[in-house]
Amino acid sequence: MEIIKSINKTDFGNFENSKAKAYKDKANSDPKKDDLTILIKSLIFQIYFYCSILVASLLVVIIPNTYSSKFKIARSWGSGMIWAGSKICGLKFKLEGVENIPKTPSVIMIRHSSVFEAYAQLVVFPQQTCIVKKELNWIPIFGWALKNLKAI
């Protein structure tokens, strides 16, 4: 609390109007309200996730096009997920080492710890195929889409 008082007493110009206000608002916020906001945003994001994956999977399965066009659908879904994460949840990510991404066919190993890497790789790397757990192929519609995307 002392830090907030000293920030408010100091004249920082625009800083005081934005940053100091944010610190003050955070210190005076209701933890239960913050938890409810996080819960609601998470719920909205999950609804978007499941609805968008259903639509994208159906498009990949139903539209009789080339692998390249089916991959564009998957890439668009990945971009939409990144957009939803930033707009709904306020997530930000920074891409480093883009210059090291190979332009030629390659094997890229990703040790993912969340579902984020699964859809971010669709956007970041060139057209690809993935090695997936065989159980994912058992999921109706989604598994069929994986087969159409030549998942191994």
N, C-alpha and C positions, 0 to 999 in steps of 0.2 A: 504494500500500500504506500510506503514511503516513496518508492520510485515513481508511482503515478502522481503523487502530490508534487514532487520536485519537477516532473515534466510539465505539469499544468502551471506551475509558478514561473517557469522559464519561458522567455519569448523566443519561439522558434519560427515565427511567421506562419507559412503554409504548413509546416510540419506539425505545429500545434493543432491546427484545424483538422488534419487528417490522422496522422499517426497517434498523437496523444489522445485524441478522441477515441480511436480504436482501442487503445490500451485501457482507457477509462471505461468504455462500454463493456469490454471483456471482463474487467474486474467487477463491474456491477451487474453482470448478466446472471440470469437464473440458470443454474446447471440443469435443472429438470427441463426447462424450455430448450436449452441447447441439445440435450439428449433427444428430445422429441423431434427437433429439426433434423438431426442426423438420421433418426429412424425414418422419417418421412422421405428424405432425399434418397436414402438407401432403398426404400421400398419402390419409389418411382424409378430409380435406376434398374432395379431387378425386373420390374414389369417391362421396361423398355428392352432390357437384355433378352428376356424370353420371347417377347413379341417379335422383336427384330430378327432373332435367330430363326424363328419359325418362318417368317416371311422370306428371309434370304434363302433358307434351306428349300422352301417350296419353289422359289424361282430357279434355283440351281437344278432341282429335280425335274421340274415341268418344262422349262424352256429348252427346246432341242437345239442347242447351239454348240459351238466348239468349246474345247477346254479353256481357251483363252478368254472367251466371253463369260464363261461360268466363273473363272477366277476373278474377273472384273467385278462380278456380283459379290463374291466373297471379300474382295478388297474394299468395296463400297461399304459393306457391312462393318468391316474393321474400322474404317474411317468414321462411320456413324457411332460406333462404340466409343472411340476416342473423343469425339465431339460430345456425346452424352456425358461421359465422365467429367469433361471439363465444365460443361454448362450446368449439369444437375448437381454434381458432387464437388465441383471446384478443384478437381485434380489437375495437376500440371506435370508434364514430364519434359525432360530435356534429352535430345538425341545427340549422343557423342560418338565420334568415330565413323561418321558416314563415309568418309573417304576410304575406309577400309572394307567397305561392302564390295564383294567381287561382282563384276559385270558378267562373268562367264559362269556356266553351270558349276555349282559347288555344293559341298555338304556343309550345312550350317547347324551347329549343335547349340541348342538353347536349353539352359537349365532353368525352367520356369518355376516360380514359386506361387504364382496366382494365374487366374484366367487372363489377366491383362496381356501377358506375353503371347498368348495364343492368338489374340486378334491384332495386337500391335505388329506382330511379324508379318501379317498379311499386307500391311501398309508399308512397312519399312523395306522389306526385301523384295527382290525381283520375283517374277512368277515362279511358283514353287509347288512342291508336293510335300506332304508331311507324313511322318511315321506316327501313328496314333495307337492308343490302347485298343485292342480288339473289341472290348466291351462298348466302346463308343459307336461301333457299327451296328450294335443291337438296338440303338435308340431309333424309333420310327421317325421318318422324315429326315432328321439330322444325320443319321447313319447313312441313309440313301444319298444325301448330299455329299457326305465324305467320299463315298464310292464314286460319285460323279466328278469329284475334284481329285480323283486318283490318289487318295490317301492310302498309304501302305500300312 
